[in-house]
């Protein structure tokens, strides 16, 4: 579906020209001639971007931009203001009221389209996360992420000058950090990644425009917006720079106030996008968790098994099926509330005993599944015994009446050797065989008196 752009201009001829230009670039165009009409259309249609003239008969563009930013449903729609009066005061006023950019008339078509594409790329990612997240996550998880986020950090990427060369002087108030290109492309960890990379003119001189794509191709830096600084003698098209992935281009010498405002707006947009990604990640994690115990659920466990069975680098792993003994009697005698408390405590005891790379899941009811990658039969049996002792070790407190009870568990263990199966056997069939083996071993443990560990007859498949 093409992006929809709301064009707001009181001059009929200007609207016609802009519609023709943007339609030829395959955008869907909405038109408004007044400020009130623009607000009404924006709230009803939620366009992907608003291209807004500053001078309108009823409301000026600055008032409209503020109104859009105040309304939650339109607050994150990119806005480009334009005016025949292209002065510093107008540019600063536009940025102060929340505009993403300000362009002077007559509009340069190349710059306009490049700026549209840059803003629409950011907006597309935001809308995708926004659309997939639930309202509760958007309202609470994203807000909590933003509330706990540290202050924004701008990193100037600039190589040290070679002997005899001069270095472009960048006002230190614009950046919090400084590093060379290697350090920028290979950050030590996600915690050291800044909110904005500010590329000095020397970076493009030495490495060309392709370096922008390098930042966006790497996992730790691909979500970090890039601002490129261009020296007066650099013959580089700003539109091409933005089309290659830079979010902003600033020409030297800088208007310090304007540059700081633009960088601040970029940080705010990035923080919102980060918050939505955080909310999405939290939602996905919640979808894979059992709400009572906090362990992974059955669906996630089966997906994980499918991954490691298909992974040729995983030579073998152990699977444990763990079932609490006589758990039905707990529910019948003390009620389901106590039963839930016991399940939660059992889960916590087992989680404390396993390795970081092991996967523990609630398989259903009082049954748990544990996957131990890269472990042999001896160590798998040892882990099963440790879990059995953990479960039966201390008494379980009963909240109602202050009583205590003891719990035990039976455990079935099987091993899977990935190299032992023929290629024609499907992953799903293999998983079912593995689970059946562990389940059969579990039944052996139950029928042998409970509170014990049993190995599958086919311990190594």
SULRAUR-V689745 format. One record per residue. N is the residue number from 1. RES is the residue in three letters. SS is DSSP state (alpha for helix, beta for strand, coil for the rest). OMEGA is omega in radians with two decimals (* if undefined). Layout:
N&RES&SS&OMEGA + N&RES&SS&OMEGA
//
This chain:
1&UNK&coil&-3.11 + 2&UNK&coil&3.02 + 3&UNK&coil&3.12 + 4&UNK&beta&-3.13 + 5&UNK&beta&3.07 + 6&UNK&beta&3.11 + 7&UNK&beta&-3.09 + 8&UNK&beta&-3.13 + 9&UNK&coil&-3.12 + 10&UNK&coil&3.14 + 11&UNK&coil&-3.09 + 12&UNK&alpha&-3.12 + 13&UNK&alpha&3.11 + 14&UNK&alpha&3.12 + 15&UNK&alpha&-3.12 + 16&UNK&alpha&-3.13 + 17&UNK&alpha&-3.14 + 18&UNK&alpha&3.11 + 19&UNK&alpha&3.14 + 20&UNK&alpha&-3.13 + 21&UNK&alpha&-3.05 + 22&UNK&alpha&3.08 + 23&UNK&alpha&3.11 + 24&UNK&alpha&3.06 + 25&UNK&coil&3.04 + 26&UNK&coil&2.99 + 27&UNK&coil&2.98 + 28&UNK&beta&-3.00 + 29&UNK&beta&2.95 + 30&UNK&beta&-3.07 + 31&UNK&beta&3.04 + 32&UNK&beta&-3.11 + 33&UNK&coil&-3.12 + 34&UNK&coil&3.13 + 35&UNK&alpha&-3.14 + 36&UNK&alpha&3.10 + 37&UNK&alpha&3.13 + 38&UNK&alpha&3.13 + 39&UNK&alpha&-3.14 + 40&UNK&alpha&-3.13 + 41&UNK&alpha&-3.13 + 42&UNK&alpha&-3.12 + 43&UNK&alpha&-3.10 + 44&UNK&alpha&-3.00 + 45&UNK&alpha&-3.11 + 46&UNK&coil&-3.14 + 47&UNK&coil&3.14 + 48&UNK&coil&-3.14 + 49&UNK&beta&3.10 + 50&UNK&beta&3.07 + 51&UNK&beta&-2.80 + 52&UNK&beta&3.06 + 53&UNK&beta&-3.14 + 54&UNK&coil&-3.03 + 55&UNK&coil&3.12 + 56&UNK&coil&-3.03 + 57&UNK&coil&-3.07 + 58&UNK&coil&3.12 + 59&UNK&coil&3.07 + 60&UNK&coil&-3.07 + 61&UNK&alpha&3.14 + 62&UNK&alpha&3.10 + 63&UNK&alpha&3.14 + 64&UNK&alpha&3.14 + 65&UNK&alpha&3.10 + 66&UNK&alpha&3.14 + 67&UNK&alpha&3.10 + 68&UNK&alpha&-3.12 + 69&UNK&alpha&-3.13 + 70&UNK&alpha&-3.09 + 71&UNK&coil&-3.09 + 72&UNK&coil&-3.06 + 73&UNK&coil&-3.13 + 74&UNK&coil&-3.01 + 75&UNK&coil&-3.04 + 76&UNK&coil&3.06 + 77&UNK&coil&3.11 + 78&UNK&beta&3.13 + 79&UNK&beta&3.00 + 80&UNK&beta&3.07 + 81&UNK&beta&3.06 + 82&UNK&beta&-3.08 + 83&UNK&beta&3.04 + 84&UNK&coil&3.12 + 85&UNK&coil&-3.05 + 86&UNK&coil&3.14 + 87&UNK&coil&3.11 + 88&UNK&alpha&-3.14 + 89&UNK&alpha&3.13 + 90&UNK&alpha&3.14 + 91&UNK&alpha&3.14 + 92&UNK&alpha&3.12 + 93&UNK&alpha&3.12 + 94&UNK&alpha&3.14 + 95&UNK&alpha&3.13 + 96&UNK&alpha&-3.10 + 97&UNK&coil&3.01 + 98&UNK&coil&3.11 + 99&UNK&coil&3.11 + 100&UNK&coil&3.09 + 101&UNK&beta&3.09 + 102&UNK&beta&3.13 + 103&UNK&beta&3.11 + 104&UNK&beta&3.04 + 105&UNK&coil&-0.07 + 106&UNK&coil&-3.07 + 107&UNK&coil&3.03 + 108&UNK&coil&-3.01 + 109&UNK&alpha&-3.13 + 110&UNK&alpha&3.12 + 111&UNK&alpha&-3.13 + 112&UNK&alpha&-3.10 + 113&UNK&alpha&3.11 + 114&UNK&alpha&3.13 + 115&UNK&alpha&3.07 + 116&UNK&alpha&-3.11 + 117&UNK&alpha&3.14 + 118&UNK&alpha&-3.13 + 119&UNK&alpha&-3.13 + 120&UNK&alpha&3.05 + 121&UNK&alpha&3.12 + 122&UNK&alpha&-3.10 + 123&UNK&alpha&-3.13 + 124&UNK&alpha&3.12 + 125&UNK&alpha&3.12 + 126&UNK&alpha&-3.10 + 127&UNK&alpha&3.13 + 128&UNK&alpha&3.11 + 129&UNK&alpha&-3.10 + 130&UNK&alpha&-3.09 + 131&UNK&alpha&-3.06 + 132&UNK&alpha&-3.11 + 133&UNK&coil&3.11 + 134&UNK&coil&3.12 + 135&UNK&alpha&-3.13 + 136&UNK&alpha&3.13 + 137&UNK&alpha&3.13 + 138&UNK&alpha&-3.05 + 139&UNK&alpha&-3.00 + 140&UNK&alpha&-3.07 + 141&UNK&alpha&3.13 + 142&UNK&alpha&-3.14 + 143&UNK&alpha&-3.13 + 144&UNK&alpha&3.09 + 145&UNK&alpha&3.14 + 146&UNK&alpha&-3.11 + 147&UNK&alpha&-3.10 + 148&UNK&alpha&-3.09 + 149&UNK&coil&3.11 + 150&UNK&coil&3.13 + 151&UNK&coil&-3.11 + 152&UNK&coil&-3.12 + 153&UNK&coil&3.09 + 154&UNK&beta&-3.13 + 155&UNK&beta&3.05 + 156&UNK&beta&3.09 + 157&UNK&beta&-3.05 + 158&UNK&coil&3.13 + 159&UNK&coil&3.03 + 160&UNK&coil&-3.09 + 161&UNK&coil&3.04 + 162&UNK&coil&3.12 + 163&UNK&coil&3.12 + 164&UNK&coil&3.14 + 165&UNK&coil&3.06 + 166&UNK&coil&-3.12 + 167&UNK&coil&3.10 + 168&UNK&coil&-3.13 + 169&UNK&coil&3.14 + 170&UNK&coil&-3.12 + 171&UNK&coil&-3.09 + 172&UNK&alpha&3.13 + 173&UNK&alpha&-3.12 + 174&UNK&alpha&-3.06 + 175&UNK&coil&3.13 + 176&UNK&coil&-3.08 + 177&UNK&beta&3.02 + 178&UNK&beta&3.11 + 179&UNK&beta&3.06 + 180&UNK&coil&-3.05 + 181&UNK&alpha&-3.13 + 182&UNK&alpha&3.14 + 183&UNK&alpha&3.14 + 184&UNK&alpha&-3.12 + 185&UNK&alpha&-3.12 + 186&UNK&coil&3.13 + 187&UNK&coil&-3.10 + 188&UNK&coil&-3.13 + 189&UNK&coil&3.12 + 190&UNK&alpha&-3.12 + 191&UNK&alpha&-3.11 + 192&UNK&alpha&-3.12 + 193&UNK&coil&-3.11 + 194&UNK&coil&3.10 + 195&UNK&coil&3.12 + 196&UNK&beta&2.93 + 197&UNK&beta&3.10 + 198&UNK&beta&-3.05 + 199&UNK&beta&3.10 + 200&UNK&coil&-3.12 + 201&UNK&alpha&-3.11 + 202&UNK&alpha&-3.11 + 203&UNK&alpha&3.12 + 204&UNK&alpha&3.10 + 205&UNK&alpha&-3.05 + 206&UNK&alpha&-2.98 + 207&UNK&alpha&3.12 + 208&UNK&coil&-3.09 + 209&UNK&coil&-3.11 + 210&UNK&alpha&-3.12 + 211&UNK&alpha&3.10 + 212&UNK&alpha&3.11 + 213&UNK&alpha&3.10 + 214&UNK&alpha&3.12 + 215&UNK&alpha&-3.07 + 216&UNK&alpha&-3.14 + 217&UNK&coil&-3.06 + 218&UNK&coil&-3.01 + 219&UNK&coil&-3.04 + 220&UNK&coil&-3.06 + 221&UNK&coil&-3.00 + 222&UNK&coil&3.13 + 223&UNK&coil&-3.11 + 224&UNK&coil&3.12 + 225&UNK&beta&-3.09 + 226&UNK&beta&2.98 + 227&UNK&beta&-3.11 + 228&UNK&beta&3.06 + 229&UNK&beta&-3.14 + 230&UNK&beta&3.08 + 231&UNK&coil&-3.11 + 232&UNK&coil&-3.08 + 233&UNK&coil&3.13 + 234&UNK&coil&-3.14 + 235&UNK&coil&-3.11 + 236&UNK&coil&3.14 + 237&UNK&coil&3.14 + 238&UNK&alpha&3.11 + 239&UNK&alpha&3.12 + 240&UNK&alpha&3.12 + 241&UNK&alpha&3.14 + 242&UNK&alpha&3.11 + 243&UNK&alpha&3.10 + 244&UNK&coil&3.01 + 245&UNK&coil&3.07 + 246&UNK&coil&3.13 + 247&UNK&coil&-3.08 + 248&UNK&beta&3.05 + 249&UNK&beta&3.12 + 250&UNK&beta&-3.13 + 251&UNK&beta&3.07 + 252&UNK&coil&-0.05 + 253&UNK&coil&-3.04 + 254&UNK&coil&2.82 + 255&UNK&coil&-2.96 + 256&UNK&alpha&-3.12 + 257&UNK&alpha&3.14 + 258&UNK&alpha&3.14 + 259&UNK&alpha&3.13 + 260&UNK&alpha&3.12 + 261&UNK&alpha&3.12 + 262&UNK&alpha&3.11 + 263&UNK&alpha&3.10 + 264&UNK&alpha&3.12 + 265&UNK&alpha&3.10 + 266&UNK&alpha&3.11 + 267&UNK&alpha&3.12 + 268&UNK&alpha&3.12 + 269&UNK&alpha&3.13 + 270&UNK&alpha&-3.13 + 271&UNK&alpha&3.12 + 272&UNK&alpha&3.10 + 273&UNK&alpha&3.09 + 274&UNK&alpha&-3.14 + 275&UNK&alpha&3.12 + 276&UNK&alpha&3.08 + 277&UNK&alpha&3.10 + 278&UNK&alpha&3.13 + 279&UNK&alpha&3.11 + 280&UNK&alpha&3.12 + 281&UNK&alpha&3.11 + 282&UNK&alpha&3.14 + 283&UNK&alpha&3.12 + 284&UNK&alpha&3.11 + 285&UNK&alpha&3.11 + 286&UNK&alpha&-3.13 + 287&UNK&alpha&-3.12 + 288&UNK&coil&-3.07 + 289&UNK&beta&2.98 + 290&UNK&coil&-3.03 + 291&UNK&coil&-3.11 + 292&UNK&coil&-3.01 + 293&UNK&coil&-3.06 + 294&UNK&coil&3.07 + 295&UNK&coil&3.01 + 296&UNK&beta&3.14 + 297&UNK&coil&-3.06 + 298&UNK&alpha&-3.11 + 299&UNK&alpha&3.13 + 300&UNK&alpha&3.14 + 301&UNK&alpha&3.13 + 302&UNK&alpha&3.09 + 303&UNK&alpha&3.13 + 304&UNK&alpha&3.10 + 305&UNK&alpha&3.12 + 306&UNK&alpha&3.14 + 307&UNK&alpha&-3.05 + 308&UNK&alpha&3.07 + 309&UNK&alpha&-3.13 + 310&UNK&alpha&-3.07 + 311&UNK&coil&-3.10 + 312&UNK&coil&3.13 + 313&UNK&coil&3.10 + 314&UNK&coil&-3.07 + 315&UNK&coil&-3.14 + 316&UNK&beta&3.06 + 317&UNK&beta&3.11 + 318&UNK&beta&3.08 + 319&UNK&beta&3.12 + 320&UNK&beta&3.01 + 321&UNK&beta&-3.01 + 322&UNK&beta&-3.12 + 323&UNK&beta&3.13 + 324&UNK&beta&-3.10 + 325&UNK&coil&3.04 + 326&UNK&coil&-3.09 + 327&UNK&alpha&3.13 + 328&UNK&alpha&3.13 + 329&UNK&alpha&3.10 + 330&UNK&alpha&3.12 + 331&UNK&alpha&-3.10 + 332&UNK&alpha&-3.05 + 333&UNK&alpha&-3.02 + 334&UNK&alpha&-3.12 + 335&UNK&coil&-3.06 + 336&UNK&alpha&3.10 + 337&UNK&alpha&3.08 + 338&UNK&alpha&3.10 + 339&UNK&alpha&3.11 + 340&UNK&alpha&3.12 + 341&UNK&alpha&3.12 + 342&UNK&alpha&3.13 + 343&UNK&alpha&3.14 + 344&UNK&alpha&3.14 + 345&UNK&alpha&3.10 + 346&UNK&alpha&3.13 + 347&UNK&alpha&-3.14 + 348&UNK&alpha&3.14 + 349&UNK&alpha&-3.14 + 350&UNK&alpha&-3.13 + 351&UNK&alpha&-3.14 + 352&UNK&coil&-3.04 + 353&UNK&coil&-3.04 + 354&UNK&coil&3.13 + 355&UNK&coil&-3.13 + 356&UNK&coil&-3.09 + 357&UNK&coil&3.12 + 358&UNK&coil&3.12 + 359&UNK&beta&3.12 + 360&UNK&beta&-3.08 + 361&UNK&beta&2.96 + 362&UNK&beta&-3.02 + 363&UNK&beta&3.12 + 364&UNK&beta&3.13 + 365&UNK&coil&3.13 + 366&UNK&coil&-3.09 + 367&UNK&beta&-3.12 + 368&UNK&beta&3.14 + 369&UNK&beta&3.14 + 370&UNK&beta&3.10 + 371&UNK&beta&-3.09 + 372&UNK&beta&-3.11 + 373&UNK&beta&3.04 + 374&UNK&coil&-3.08 + 375&UNK&coil&3.14 + 376&UNK&coil&-3.04 + 377&UNK&alpha&-3.12 + 378&UNK&alpha&-3.12 + 379&UNK&alpha&3.08 + 380&UNK&alpha&3.12 + 381&UNK&alpha&3.12 + 382&UNK&alpha&3.09 + 383&UNK&alpha&3.13 + 384&UNK&alpha&3.12 + 385&UNK&alpha&3.12 + 386&UNK&alpha&3.13 + 387&UNK&alpha&3.13 + 388&UNK&alpha&3.13 + 389&UNK&alpha&3.11 + 390&UNK&alpha&-3.08 + 391&UNK&alpha&-3.07 + 392&UNK&alpha&-3.01 + 393&UNK&coil&-3.08 + 394&UNK&coil&3.11 + 395&UNK&coil&3.12 + 396&UNK&beta&3.14 + 397&UNK&beta&3.10 + 398&UNK&coil&-3.08 + 399&UNK&coil&-3.13 + 400&UNK&coil&3.11 + 401&UNK&coil&3.07 + 402&UNK&coil&-3.13 + 403&UNK&coil&3.11 + 404&UNK&beta&3.08 + 405&UNK&beta&3.12 + 406&UNK&coil&3.10 + 407&UNK&coil&3.01 + 408&UNK&coil&-3.14 + 409&UNK&beta&3.01 + 410&UNK&beta&-3.01 + 411&UNK&beta&3.03 + 412&UNK&beta&-3.06 + 413&UNK&beta&3.00 + 414&UNK&beta&3.10 + 415&UNK&beta&3.09 + 416&UNK&beta&3.07 + 417&UNK&beta&-3.04 + 418&UNK&alpha&-3.08 + 419&UNK&alpha&-3.03 + 420&UNK&alpha&-3.10 + 421&UNK&coil&3.08 + 422&UNK&coil&-3.11 + 423&UNK&coil&-3.08 + 424&UNK&coil&-3.12 + 425&UNK&coil&-3.07 + 426&UNK&coil&3.14 + 427&UNK&alpha&-3.12 + 428&UNK&alpha&3.13 + 429&UNK&alpha&3.13 + 430&UNK&alpha&-3.14 + 431&UNK&alpha&-3.13 + 432&UNK&alpha&3.09 + 433&UNK&alpha&-3.13 + 434&UNK&alpha&-3.12 + 435&UNK&alpha&3.12 + 436&UNK&alpha&3.11 + 437&UNK&alpha&3.12 + 438&UNK&alpha&-3.13 + 439&UNK&alpha&3.09 + 440&UNK&alpha&3.09 + 441&UNK&alpha&3.10 + 442&UNK&alpha&3.12 + 443&UNK&alpha&3.07 + 444&UNK&alpha&3.12 + 445&UNK&alpha&3.13 + 446&UNK&alpha&-3.06 + 447&UNK&alpha&3.14 + 448&UNK&coil&3.08 + 449&UNK&coil&3.13 + 450&UNK&coil&-3.13 + 451&UNK&coil&3.12 + 452&UNK&coil&3.14 + 453&UNK&beta&3.09 + 454&UNK&beta&3.13 + 455&UNK&beta&3.09 + 456&UNK&beta&-3.13 + 457&UNK&beta&3.09 + 458&UNK&beta&-2.99 + 459&UNK&beta&3.07 + 460&UNK&beta&-3.04 + 461&UNK&coil&*
//
